[in-house]
């Protein structure tokens, strides 16, 4: 049995793994795959480059395939499009008229709340005349409150004057007033909710296991007619309950009352089903996938989509269809992908939100919800969107019918991540392989001090170094001694230092991080000037002839430009990929030897993500940071869509306390934060850009070891050695078994000899 088989993966997927040349499961895959296949919620924290994509892509593919197979065996279609409507539905709990964390099952007859606070919802049908009844069964410990409410009421029953409730503590509630009533109830009890509109005023009463607890409320005179219809309402606090509106036999239907769903049509009002469907994105025209994977960037979504596309080809009968839904592309293309029906959707937040709200993407069949790079998703302000999506999923099934939530990232330790996990995960298992302090072990870290007071090469004029216009209105020059002048000098000096660094290390391939899109544009222009003035434009035959050939991967570029840039870099058509932090998460570039930080990131955690592009799959990598000795004034604009750096006004170039859009950047302090995160100082390179002696000695290793950046830590034969070990593993297992038998035979002989 292979190592991947031991994880529980099906043979078809293992063949796909072999084609991808994934020889052995990584630790995160070994830990995560069995738990995901087992049906539990998981939160996975592992260092970058550890194989997280495979850790969720493989089991999700298998689970989706098993789900579709089960549907077929029951006579259902495997196509993921929403089922056609067969007339109006029976009364059920609404999937829209509720709190986001109030989970409602498919069919709308079961509800659940895993949070500690009160959450609730209402049914799709209400009454305004006659005598009607429904039942609620408490299925777990926890607190439950049931009753009636108008559609304008609070979801927490009894907190306003539009709802009437009865709680498991034995109190009735209305208008925020809680009074003793009846008896407490709990797990296993059936609470009957009665509304009698034949009396004047109308009355509300409750039963527990068939025992009438008497009148609870008389309705105010103004609460009459269809516009004030009362809808069944339930709110829960860490509890689970089921409802019965009369489509199934009621346990304790009182004499003279009608089951709500069986009451005369003239006594009822129903929320239009079309309104419900549109509200939760489940209209009949909308595609409803089985799995939804949310990514923080288009590039990472593309990468995950490609892995799933490669793997799904090995799964047949039924065939799995997947789609990539990202911004920066023609929305019509996204809609066209969904029209044919898909089972797995990988996408970015903005485009997913648009399609859900337009009804083109339904969430009514989603069973698997994956947040990849969860901390980055939350950093970019997606908490409300995640909760909104979560509120639309069917969540109250049991066992394998439950919604399964998976959160993956290099770090899951922030308050934002912990908060969202409490709200959307159900008793998640935390897989924390390296912990909060994890850093890539195969990466060396060095810095290049950049001091414009000592290094006057910033005064060179050819080729020119474009800057970001932050000092357009400041007095600068070779003889000016001011903070603004030294800041401008750093902006001119860093590209020249980078050029010397590239030449000294004869870099064939390097990922270069800049702080902003505009900084990327400026560095690209400088590199192009060094290489003869031409921008690389897809000419693969000539890209590497330029020692400074480069492309840009940044948010301001179109999706097509970014895909072309990444592909060119991966294929070796250009030497340098200049990028912002959009490329710092999850991008997998095999054998990348160098990462250079032209500017340090705002946070030490982002540094870890950046340098994690090297040192992947046990290959050595070098992370180099250009660290300014003086503070630098940089753009920091919070006004969405405004780009003052293009043509700044005087006020724009001021700092925030002056009403402008700049801040002062202190890389010396940022360096201290990074060193604290790494738990060791970052050594400076020598004056000739060579590595410090301690690092150079470690890289060289023993004579003949062949270690170098971009190569395996174990030497260049490590991949072949692992493949050989995999080949002989069955024989080794057999030899181990024979040795065990032989030793057992020997000890038994010794035992009998002593007798």
C-alpha positions in Angstrom: 0.0 0.0 0.0 1.4 3.4 -1.0 1.7 6.3 1.4 -1.2 8.1 -0.4 -3.4 5.0 -0.2 -2.8 5.0 3.5 -4.4 8.4 3.7 -7.6 6.9 2.3 -7.4 8.4 -1.2 -9.1 6.5 -4.1 -6.9 4.8 -6.7 -7.9 7.2 -9.5 -6.6 10.2 -7.5 -3.4 8.4 -6.7 -2.7 7.9 -10.4 -3.1 11.7 -10.7 -0.7 12.2 -7.8 1.9 10.0 -9.5 1.6 12.0 -12.7 2.2 15.2 -10.8 5.3 13.4 -9.3 4.2 13.9 -5.7 6.3 11.1 -4.4 5.2 11.2 -0.8 2.5 13.1 1.1 3.9 16.1 2.9 3.2 16.4 6.7 0.3 18.7 6.2 -1.2 16.3 3.7 -0.7 13.4 6.0 -2.5 15.2 8.8 -5.3 16.9 6.9 -6.4 14.4 4.2 -7.8 11.7 6.6 -9.5 14.3 8.8 -11.2 16.0 5.8 -12.3 12.6 4.3 -13.7 11.8 7.8 -16.1 14.8 7.5 -14.9 17.2 10.1 -14.2 20.9 10.1 -10.5 21.6 10.1 -8.3 24.7 10.6 -4.8 24.0 9.2 -1.8 26.2 10.0 1.4 25.1 8.2 4.4 26.9 6.7 4.3 28.1 3.2 5.4 25.6 0.6 4.3 22.7 2.7 1.7 21.3 0.2 -1.5 23.0 1.5 -3.2 23.0 -1.9 -2.9 19.3 -2.2 -4.0 18.9 1.4 -7.5 20.2 0.5 -7.7 19.7 -3.3 -7.3 15.9 -3.1 -9.9 15.1 -0.4 -12.4 17.7 -1.7 -12.2 16.1 -5.2 -12.8 12.7 -3.6 -15.7 13.9 -1.4 -17.4 15.7 -4.3 -17.1 12.6 -6.5 -18.6 10.5 -3.7 -21.4 13.0 -3.3 -22.2 12.9 -7.0 -22.0 9.1 -7.0 -24.4 8.9 -4.1 -26.9 11.2 -5.9 -26.8 9.1 -8.9 -27.4 5.9 -6.9 -30.5 7.5 -5.5 -31.8 8.3 -8.9 -30.8 12.0 -8.8 -28.9 13.9 -11.4 -25.2 14.6 -10.9 -25.6 17.9 -12.8 -25.2 20.7 -10.3 -27.8 23.0 -11.6 -30.7 23.8 -9.2 -33.7 21.5 -9.5 -36.7 22.8 -11.4 -39.5 24.1 -9.2 -42.4 21.7 -8.9 -45.0 24.1 -7.6 -44.8 26.2 -4.4 -43.0 24.6 -1.5 -44.6 23.7 1.8 -44.1 26.0 4.8 -40.5 25.8 5.9 -37.9 27.8 7.7 -36.5 30.6 5.5 -33.0 30.4 4.2 -33.0 34.2 3.9 -35.3 35.7 6.7 -32.9 34.8 9.5 -29.6 35.7 11.2 -26.5 34.7 9.2 -25.4 32.2 11.9 -28.8 30.6 12.2 -28.2 27.4 10.2 -31.2 25.9 8.3 -31.1 22.5 6.7 -32.2 21.6 3.1 -36.0 21.4 3.3 -36.1 24.0 6.0 -37.3 21.7 8.9 -34.2 21.7 11.1 -32.2 24.5 12.5 -29.0 24.9 14.5 -26.9 27.5 16.3 -23.3 26.7 17.4 -22.6 30.2 18.7 -23.0 31.3 22.3 -25.3 34.2 21.5 -28.9 34.2 20.4 -29.6 33.8 16.7 -32.9 33.1 15.0 -35.1 33.0 12.0 -38.7 32.8 10.7 -40.8 30.5 8.4 -41.8 31.2 4.9 -45.5 31.0 5.8 -47.6 32.9 8.3 -51.3 33.2 9.4 -53.7 36.1 10.1 -57.0 34.3 10.6 -58.4 31.0 11.9 -56.7 28.7 14.5 -53.3 27.4 13.6 -50.6 25.3 15.2 -47.1 24.0 14.7 -44.5 22.1 16.8 -40.9 22.5 17.7 -38.8 19.6 19.0 -35.6 20.4 21.1 -32.9 18.0 19.8 -30.0 19.0 22.0 -29.0 20.8 25.2 -28.8 24.5 25.0 -31.4 27.3 25.0 -34.4 27.5 22.7 -37.1 30.1 22.4 -40.1 29.6 20.1 -43.3 31.4 19.1 -44.7 33.9 16.6 -43.5 37.1 15.0 -44.3 39.5 12.2 -41.8 39.9 9.4 -40.7 43.2 10.8 -39.7 41.7 14.2 -36.3 41.0 15.6 -34.9 37.6 15.1 -34.5 37.2 18.9 -38.1 36.5 19.8 -39.7 38.7 22.5 -37.1 41.5 22.3 -39.6 43.8 20.6 -43.4 44.3 20.4 -43.7 42.5 17.1 -42.9 39.0 18.5 -44.2 36.6 21.2 -42.0 33.9 22.6 -41.7 31.1 25.1 -38.3 30.0 26.3 -36.7 26.8 27.7 -36.2 28.6 31.0 -40.0 28.7 31.5 -40.4 32.4 30.7 -42.6 34.1 28.1 -41.3 37.2 26.4 -42.7 40.2 24.6 -41.5 43.7 24.1 -38.3 42.9 26.0 -40.2 41.8 29.1 -39.6 38.3 30.4 -42.2 36.8 32.8 -42.7 33.3 34.4 -44.9 31.1 32.3 -45.6 27.4 32.1 -42.6 25.1 32.9 -39.0 24.9 31.6 -38.4 22.6 28.7 -35.3 21.0 27.1 -33.8 18.2 25.1 -36.5 15.8 23.8 -39.4 18.0 24.6 -42.0 19.0 22.0 -43.3 22.6 22.3 -46.6 23.4 20.6 -47.2 26.9 19.3 -50.9 28.0 19.0 -52.3 31.2 17.5 -56.1 31.8 17.7 -57.3 34.6 15.5 -61.0 33.7 16.0 -61.1 35.5 19.4 -61.0 39.2 19.9 -58.3 40.1 20.7 -56.4 37.1 19.2 -54.4 35.0 21.6 -51.2 33.1 21.6 -50.6 30.0 23.8 -48.2 27.1 24.1 -48.1 23.4 25.1 -45.2 21.2 26.2 -45.6 17.5 25.3 -49.3 18.1 24.8 -49.9 19.8 28.1 -51.6 23.2 27.7 -49.7 26.0 29.6 -52.6 28.5 29.2 -52.9 31.8 27.5 -49.6 33.5 27.1 -50.5 36.7 25.2 -53.4 38.6 23.8 -52.5 40.5 20.6 -52.9 44.3 20.5 -55.9 45.4 18.4 -53.7 47.1 15.8 -52.0 43.7 15.0 -54.7 42.5 12.6 -54.9 41.5 9.0 -52.5 40.1 6.4 -50.0 42.9 6.8 -49.5 41.9 10.5 -49.5 38.1 9.9 -47.7 36.0 12.5 -45.0 33.7 11.2 -43.5 30.8 13.2 -40.2 31.9 14.8 -37.4 30.1 16.5 -34.3 31.4 18.1 -31.5 29.3 19.6 -28.4 29.6 21.7 -25.9 26.7 21.2 -28.8 24.4 20.4 -30.5 22.3 17.7 -34.2 22.0 17.0 -36.6 20.6 14.4 -39.9 22.0 13.3 -43.1 20.4 12.0 -45.6 22.6 10.3 -48.0 19.7 9.5 -46.6 18.1 6.4 -45.7 15.2 8.8 -48.1 13.9 11.5 -48.1 16.2 14.5 -47.6 14.7 17.9 -50.0 16.9 19.9 -52.4 18.7 17.5 -55.0 20.4 19.8 -58.7 19.9 19.1 -60.1 22.7 16.8 -56.7 23.8 15.5 -55.3 23.2 12.0 -51.7 22.4 11.2 -50.2 25.6 9.8 -49.4 24.1 6.4 -52.9 22.6 6.1 -54.9 25.7 7.1 -57.2 27.2 4.5 -55.4 29.3 1.9 -57.5 32.4 2.8 -56.0 32.3 6.3 -52.4 32.2 5.3 -49.8 34.4 3.7 -46.6 33.1 2.2 -43.3 34.7 1.3 -43.1 34.3 -2.5 -40.8 31.4 -3.3 -39.2 33.3 -6.1 -38.3 36.0 -3.5 -36.7 33.3 -1.3 -34.8 31.8 -4.2 -33.5 35.1 -5.4 -32.5 36.1 -1.8 -30.4 33.1 -1.2 -29.0 32.7 -4.8 -30.9 29.5 -5.4 -33.1 30.4 -8.3 -33.8 27.7 -10.8 -31.5 29.4 -13.4 -28.6 29.4 -11.1 -25.8 26.9 -11.0 -25.3 25.3 -7.5 -21.8 23.7 -7.0 -21.0 21.1 -4.4 -17.7 22.8 -3.3 -16.7 26.5 -3.1 -13.1 27.5 -2.7 -12.4 31.2 -1.8 -9.0 32.7 -2.7 -7.6 36.1 -1.8 -6.1 36.8 -5.3 -6.7 35.9 -8.9 -3.3 34.3 -9.4 -3.7 32.0 -6.4 -7.2 31.1 -7.6 -5.8 30.2 -11.0 -3.1 28.0 -9.5 -5.6 26.1 -7.3 -8.0 25.8 -10.2 -5.2 24.3 -12.4 -4.3 21.7 -9.8 -8.0 20.6 -9.5 -8.3 20.5 -13.3 -5.3 18.3 -13.6 -6.5 15.9 -10.9 -10.2 15.8 -11.8 -9.4 14.3 -15.2 -8.7 11.0 -13.5 -12.2 10.8 -12.0 -15.0 9.4 -14.2 -18.6 8.1 -13.9 -19.5 10.8 -12.8 -17.2 13.4 -14.3 -16.4 16.4 -12.2 -16.6 19.9 -13.7 -14.9 22.8 -12.2 -14.8 26.6 -12.9 -12.6 29.5 -12.2 -14.5 32.7 -11.2 -12.3 35.7 -10.7 -12.4 39.5 -11.2 -10.6 41.3 -13.9 -12.2 39.1 -16.6 -15.4 39.5 -18.7 -18.3 38.7 -16.4 -20.1 37.1 -19.3 -17.3 34.4 -19.4 -18.0 33.6 -15.7 -21.7 33.3 -16.3 -21.1 31.1 -19.4 -18.9 28.7 -17.3 -21.8 28.3 -14.8 -24.5 27.8 -17.4 -23.3 24.3 -18.2 -23.2 23.4 -14.5 -20.1 22.9 -12.4 -19.4 21.0 -9.2 -16.3 22.9 -7.8 -16.0 26.6 -8.0 -12.7 28.4 -7.2 -12.9 32.1 -7.1 -12.2 35.5 -5.6 -14.5 37.3 -3.3 -15.8 40.2 -5.6 -16.8 38.1 -8.6 -18.3 35.4 -6.3 -20.4 38.0 -4.5 -21.7 39.5 -7.8 -22.8 36.1 -9.2 -24.5 35.1 -6.0 -26.4 38.3 -5.7 -27.5 38.1 -9.3 -28.8 34.6 -8.8 -26.3 33.1 -11.4 -24.5 31.2 -8.7 -26.6 29.3 -6.1 -25.2 28.1 -2.8 -28.1 25.8 -2.1 -26.1 22.6 -2.7 -22.7 23.6 -1.3 -21.4 20.9 1.1 -17.7 21.9 1.2 -16.5 25.5 1.9 -12.8 26.1 1.8 -11.1 29.4 2.8 -7.6 29.3 1.4 -5.1 31.8 2.8 -7.8 32.7 5.4 -5.7 35.3 7.1 -5.1 37.2 3.8 -8.8 37.0 3.0 -9.7 38.7 6.3 -6.8 41.2 5.9 -8.6 42.5 2.8 -11.9 43.0 4.5 -13.9 40.0 3.5 -15.4 39.0 6.9 -18.9 40.3 6.0 -18.8 38.6 2.7 -17.7 35.2 4.2 -20.5 35.4 6.8 -23.0 36.3 4.1 -22.0 33.3 2.0 -22.0 31.1 5.1 -25.6 32.2 5.9 -26.7 31.0 2.5 -25.3 27.5 2.8 -27.4 24.5 4.0 -25.8 23.8 7.3 -28.1 21.8 9.6 -27.6 18.2 8.3 -26.1 15.5 10.4 -23.0 13.3 9.9 -21.8 13.5 6.3 -24.7 15.7 5.4 -23.3 18.6 7.4 -21.6 21.6 5.7 -17.9 21.0 6.0 -15.7 24.1 6.5 -11.9 24.0 5.9 -9.6 27.0 6.7 -6.0 26.8 5.3 -3.2 29.3 5.7 0.4 29.7 6.8 -0.9 31.4 9.9 -4.2 31.0 11.7 -3.3 32.8 14.9 -4.7 36.3 14.4 -7.8 37.5 16.3 -9.7 38.0 13.1 -9.1 34.3 12.1 -10.0 33.0 15.5 -13.2 35.1 15.5 -14.4 33.9 12.0 -13.6 30.3 13.0 -15.8 30.6 16.0 -18.7 31.8 13.8 -18.5 29.4 10.9 -16.7 26.2 12.1 -18.3 23.4 14.1 -15.9 21.9 16.6 -12.9 22.3 14.2 -9.8 20.2 14.6 -6.7 22.5 14.6 -3.7 21.1 12.7 -0.8 23.3 13.7 2.4 21.7 12.3 4.8 24.5 12.9 2.9 27.0 15.1 2.9 30.7 15.2 6.7 31.1 15.1 7.3 28.9 12.1 9.7 30.1 9.4 11.0 28.3 6.4 14.0 26.2 7.4 15.6 26.0 3.9 15.9 29.8 3.5 18.9 32.0 4.4 18.2 35.6 5.2 20.6 38.5 4.5 20.4 42.2 4.2 22.0 44.9 2.1 22.4 48.2 4.0 21.4 51.2 1.9 22.9 54.4 3.1 22.6 57.4 0.7 24.9 59.4 3.0 27.8 57.0 2.4 26.9 55.6 -1.1 26.6 58.6 -3.5 25.8 56.6 -6.6 22.3 57.9 -6.3 23.6 61.0 -8.0 24.3 59.0 -11.3 22.1 60.1 -14.1 22.3 57.2 -16.5 20.2 55.3 -16.8 17.7 57.5 -15.0 15.8 56.1 -11.9 12.1 57.1 -11.9 10.7 57.7 -8.4 7.2 57.8 -6.9 6.7 61.6 -6.9 6.4 61.7 -3.1 9.0 64.5 -3.0 7.7 66.5 -5.9 7.3 69.6 -3.8 10.3 69.1 -1.5 13.7 70.8 -1.9 16.2 68.0 -2.8 19.7 67.8 -4.3 23.3 66.7 -3.8 24.1 69.4 -1.2 20.8 69.3 0.8 20.8 67.8 4.3 17.2 67.1 5.1 15.0 64.1 5.9 13.2 64.7 2.6 16.4 64.8 0.6 17.7 61.5 2.1 14.4 59.9 1.5 14.5 60.9 -2.2 18.1 59.7 -2.4 17.1 56.2 -1.1 14.4 55.9 -3.8 17.2 56.6 -6.4 19.8 54.5 -4.7 18.0 51.2 -4.1 17.6 50.2 -7.8 21.3 50.8 -8.4 22.1 48.7 -5.4 19.8 46.0 -6.7 21.7 46.1 -10.0 25.0 45.5 -8.3 23.5 42.7 -6.3 22.1 40.9 -9.4 25.5 41.2 -11.1 27.5 40.0 -8.1 25.4 36.8 -7.7 24.9 36.3 -11.5 21.2 35.9 -10.9 19.4 33.9 -13.5 16.0 33.9 -11.8 14.7 36.1 -9.0 11.4 37.3 -7.5 11.6 41.0 -6.6 9.1 42.5 -4.2 8.1 46.2 -4.3 5.7 48.0 -2.0 3.2 49.4 -4.5 2.0 48.9 -8.1 3.7 52.2 -9.0 7.0 51.1 -7.5 6.8 48.0 -9.7 6.2 50.1 -12.8 9.2 52.3 -11.9 11.6 49.3 -11.3 10.4 47.7 -14.6 11.2 50.9 -16.4 14.7 51.0 -14.8 15.4 47.4 -15.7 14.2 48.0 -19.3 16.6 50.9 -19.5 19.5 48.8 -18.3 18.6 46.2 -20.9 18.5 48.5 -23.9 15.2 50.3 -23.4 12.8 47.6 -24.6 10.0 46.2 -22.5 9.6 42.4 -22.8 6.5 41.7 -24.8 6.2 38.0 -25.0 9.2 37.3 -27.3 10.3 34.1 -25.6 13.2 33.7 -28.0 14.9 36.9 -26.8 13.8 37.4 -23.2 16.9 35.8 -21.5 19.3 37.6 -23.9 18.6 40.7 -21.8 20.4 40.2 -18.4 17.7 42.4 -16.8 14.6 41.0 -18.6 11.6 41.4 -16.4 7.8 41.2 -16.1 5.4 42.6 -13.5 2.9 40.7 -11.5 0.8 43.3 -9.6 -2.8 44.1 -8.9 -3.0 47.0 -11.4 -2.2 44.7 -14.3 -5.0 42.9 -16.2 -5.6 39.2 -15.6 -4.2 38.3 -19.0 -1.1 40.3 -18.4 -0.5 38.7 -15.0 -1.0 35.2 -16.4 1.3 35.8 -19.2 3.9 37.3 -16.8 3.8 34.4 -14.4 4.0 31.9 -17.2 7.0 33.6 -18.8 8.8 33.7 -15.5 8.1 30.0 -14.8 9.2 29.0 -18.3 12.5 30.9 -17.9 11.7 33.4 -20.7 12.6 36.3 -18.4 14.9 36.5 -15.4 13.0 38.8 -13.0 9.4 38.8 -11.8 8.6 42.2 -10.1 5.6 42.0 -7.9 3.6 43.4 -5.0 2.4 41.3 -2.0 -0.4 40.0 -4.3 2.2 37.3 -5.3 3.4 36.6 -1.7 0.7 34.1 -0.9 0.6 30.6 -2.3 2.3 31.0 -5.6 4.4 27.9 -6.3 7.5 28.5 -8.5 9.6 25.4 -8.6 13.3 25.7 -7.7 13.2 29.5 -7.3 16.6 30.5 -5.8 16.3 34.1 -4.8 13.8 36.6 -3.4 14.7 40.3 -3.0 12.7 42.8 -0.9 13.4 46.2 -2.4 11.3 47.5 0.4 10.5 45.7 3.6 6.8 44.8 4.1 4.6 46.6 6.7 4.4 43.5 8.9 6.8 40.8 9.8 4.2 38.1 9.0 4.1 39.4 5.4 7.9 39.0 5.2 7.5 35.3 6.1 5.0 34.9 3.3 7.3 36.7 0.8 10.4 34.7 1.5 8.3 31.5 1.5 8.4 31.6 -2.3 11.9 30.1 -1.9 13.0 27.2 0.2 10.0 25.2 -1.1 10.1 21.4 -1.4 13.4 21.2 0.5 15.2 23.4 -2.0 17.6 26.0 -0.6 16.7 29.7 -1.1 18.2 33.1 -0.3 16.1 36.0 0.8 17.8 39.4 0.4 16.4 42.7 1.8 17.5 46.2 0.8 17.2 48.0 4.1 17.4 51.8 4.2 19.5 53.4 6.9 17.3 56.5 6.8 13.5 57.0 7.0 11.7 57.1 3.7 8.5 59.0 2.9 6.0 56.7 1.0 2.5 56.8 -0.3 -0.3 55.5 1.9 -3.7 56.5 0.5 -6.9 55.1 2.0 -9.1 56.9 -0.4 -10.4 54.1 -2.7 -9.7 54.7 -6.4 -7.6 57.8 -5.8 -4.0 57.7 -7.1 -2.2 60.8 -5.9 1.2 59.6 -6.9 0.5 59.9 -10.6 0.2 63.7 -10.5 0.3 64.7 -6.8 -1.0 68.1 -5.6 1.0 69.8 -2.8 -1.5 68.7 -0.2 -1.4 65.1 -1.4 2.3 64.8 -0.8 1.8 65.8 2.9 1.6 63.3 5.7 -1.7 62.1 7.2 -1.5 64.6 10.0 -1.2 67.3 7.4 -4.2 66.0 5.4 -2.1 64.3 2.8 -1.5 60.7 1.7 2.0 59.8 2.8 3.7 58.3 5.8 7.3 58.0 7.0 8.6 54.4 6.6 11.3 53.3 9.1 12.9 50.1 7.8 15.3 49.9 10.7 12.3 49.3 13.0 10.7 47.0 10.5 14.0 45.0 10.4 13.9 44.6 14.2 10.3 43.3 14.0 11.4 40.7 11.4 14.5 39.7 13.4 12.2 39.1 16.4 9.9 37.0 14.3 12.9 35.0 12.9 14.4 34.7 16.4 17.9 35.6 15.1 19.6 38.7 13.6 19.7 39.1 9.8 23.4 39.4 8.7 24.6 42.0 6.2 26.3 41.0 3.0 29.9 42.0 2.6 30.9 45.2 0.7 31.3 43.2 -2.5 27.8 41.7 -2.1 29.2 38.3 -1.2 27.5 36.3 1.6 28.6 36.4 5.2 31.2 33.7 6.0 28.8 31.7 8.2 26.1 31.5 5.5 28.6 30.9 2.6 30.1 28.0 4.5 26.7 26.4 5.2 25.7 26.8 1.5 28.9 25.3 0.3 28.5 22.3 2.7 31.0 19.5 2.4 33.1 19.2 -0.7 31.2 17.6 -3.5 27.8 18.1 -1.9 26.5 20.2 -4.8 24.4 22.3 -2.6 23.3 25.7 -4.1 20.3 27.9 -4.0 17.4 26.5 -6.0 18.7 22.9 -5.5 17.7 20.2 -3.1 19.1 20.3 0.4 19.8 16.6 0.1 21.6 17.2 -3.2 20.4 16.9 -6.7 19.7 13.2 -6.5 17.1 13.5 -3.6 14.1 13.2 -6.0 15.5 10.0 -7.6 16.4 8.6 -4.2 12.9 9.1 -2.9 11.4 7.5 -6.0 13.8 4.5 -5.5 12.7 4.2 -1.8 9.1 4.2 -2.9 9.8 1.4 -5.4 11.5 -0.8 -2.9 9.1 -0.1 0.0 7.0 -3.2 -0.6 10.1 -5.4 -0.5 11.3 -3.7 2.7 7.9 -4.2 4.3 8.0 -7.9 3.5 11.6 -8.2 4.9 10.5 -6.5 8.1 7.6 -8.9 8.4 9.9 -11.9 7.9 12.4 -10.6 10.5 9.5 -10.3 13.0 8.5 -13.9 12.3 12.1 -15.1 12.7 12.6 -13.3 16.0 9.4 -14.7 17.3 10.4 -18.2 16.3 13.8 -17.7 18.0 12.3 -16.5 21.3 9.8 -19.3 21.4 12.6 -21.9 20.9 14.5 -20.3 23.8 11.4 -20.4 26.0 10.9 -24.1 25.3 14.6 -24.9 25.8 14.5 -23.5 29.3 11.7 -25.9 30.1 
